[in-house]
Structures are given as structure tokens and as C-alpha cells.
């Protein structure tokens, strides 16, 4: 057996072993494995939750200004539909 065949056999074995582990987890827990965390998320300091600080700043600053949009009624301020 030469080196290339040995390497292909090893890669195939790793692939089928990991596929087998996933299938066993699916059969035992009867749900799909979660993929919401990876080690890369920890390294880059990503969070599962998104921060909406900029959105809050826009909402806070919406009341201040020169009332260019004073004739526009937002759906949140409207009590009933016309």
C-alpha cells in the first residue's frame, strides 16, 4: 500500500467516523445537533446575540431635531387604522 492510498484511507475513515457519531447523536436524542457555537466564535469574541445599540440611538434621536418628518405617522404611535 503506498502513501497516497494510506492517506486517502485515513481521511475517509475520519469522515465516516464523524458521520457515524452525528447519526448516533441524532438517533439517541431525536433532534439535530446544535451548531450555534464554534471555537472560532470564542477566538473572535462573537456572541450568539446581536447588539442593537445603534438602533437604540436612532430611536432616542428620533424625537430631537427640526421635525422634517413630523407629518409621517409611525405605526407604533397610531392607535387605530384609518
N, C-alpha and C positions, 0 to 999 in steps of 0.2 A: 504494500500500500504506500503510495508516495505521499508527499507532504500536502499537496493540494486536496487530494481526496480525504485525508485525515482532517484538514481544516474545514472542509465542507460538511463532513460528518459531524464535527463538533458544533458548528453553527446550527445545523439542522436539529441536533439534539437539544441545544439550548432553547431554540424556538419552540419545539414541540413540548418540552418540559414546561416552559412558561405558559403555553396554551393549555396544557393539561391542568395546571394549577388554577387558571382562570375558570375553566369548565367545572372543576370540583367546587370552587367557591360559589359559582352560580347555582349549582345543584344543591349544595348544602344550605345556603342562605335564601335561596329562591328569589334573589334580586341581583341586579347588576352591580359589580364592584364600583365603588366611588372613585372618580378620577379628579376630584376637586383640589387635591394637594400634590405638588411635586417638589422634590428638593430644590429645584430651580426657583420656586416661589420663595423659599426661605432665603436663598442666596441674594435674590434681588429685592427682598423685603416687600413682596406683593401681598396683598390681603385678599380674602375672599369677598370682602365688602367694598363697595365703591364709596368714595367720599364725595359729597356734593357741596363742598364749601363755596365754590364759585356760583352755584345755583342759588345758595342762600344769600350771597352778596347781591346778586341781581334782584332777588325778591326784596331785600332790605332797601336797595337803592331805587326801587320802582316808585316808591311814594315821594321821593325827592326829585326836584328838577323843575323844568319850566312848563310842565303839563302839555307836552307835544301830543301825548296820546290820551288826553282827557276825554275825548269822545268815544274811545274804544272801551267797551264794557267787557270785562273778562267773565268767563263762565263761572268762576268761583264767587264773584260778587253778585251775580244775578240770582234773584230769589225764585223767579218763575220764568218760563219760556214765553215769548211774546205770542 
